[in-house]
C-alpha cells in the first residue's frame, strides 16, 4: 500500500530480536537512551511491513534517541483476530520485562497498526501490565464498521483507500467476531485512564472521522488527547520523508515523546 521506496536507509542500525514470539526487528539510534518504542505497522491487517515503515521508524528512533521495535505480527485472512493482538501483546510484555523500571515506553502505529495499538493498550490495562507513557497514532483505523461520514465525504479525494477495500479487509480480520468488538474497533472501547494520546491525520483521507471521533470520545472521558489534522494531506503521509508536512509531523511526535518521557 505504501511501499514507494524500494530501499531501506543503509544508515539504520537494524537487528533481529530472536527471543520474541514473532519475528521482531529493532532499530537503534546512534545515541540511545533506555527508553523503548513499540511500533505497529499498518496494512489493513492483511499486508506486512514495508520499507517505508522501517525508514519512518528509523527517523523516529534517531530523533527520539530511543530504540524502536517492529513486530511482524500475523496477518489476516490466514490469521484473523485475535492473532495480531496476541502477537503484539506478547512482544510488549517481553520488551517491558527486560527494561529498567523508570525507563520510558511508548506505543506507536499507523492505520490498522494505530487501531491495534489502541487494542493493545486495552489488553495491557486488563492484564495489569506496564502502562506506556504515551501512544502516538498516524491515521488510525479505529472503526471497522466504517460509520464515519468521511468515508463518503472524502471518497473522491482519498488517493490511498477505498470503502470497498476496507470492508473486505475488516471482515477478513474480524473473522467470526462482530466488527463492533472494542478490541477490533477501539473507537468503541472504554477510553478512561488512557495514557496521553497524540493523533495525526490528513484532511483528505476517508478515515479522517476515525481520528476525529476517537479524539472527541477520549476528551469526553477525561483523556489527555491531541489531534492534528494536516490540510491537503492523505492517509499516513508521514511515510513520505520528502514532504515538509512529514518532517513537521515527526517533529510533533518527538516533542510528544520528550514531554511525556
Secondary structure, DSSP 8 states (H G I E B T S, - for coil): ------S--TT-EEEEETTSSS-EEEEE-SS--S-EEEEE--STTTS---HHHHHHHHHHHHHHTSEEEEE----TTTT-TTHHHHHHHHHHHHHHHTS-TT--EEEEEETHHHHHHHHHHHHHHHHT----SEEEEES----TT---THHHHTTTT-SS--HHHHHHHHHHHHTTS-TT-TTTSGGGS--TT--EEEEEEETT-TTHHHHHHHHHHHHHTT--EEEEEETT--TTGGG-TTSHHHHHHHHHHHHHHHHH-
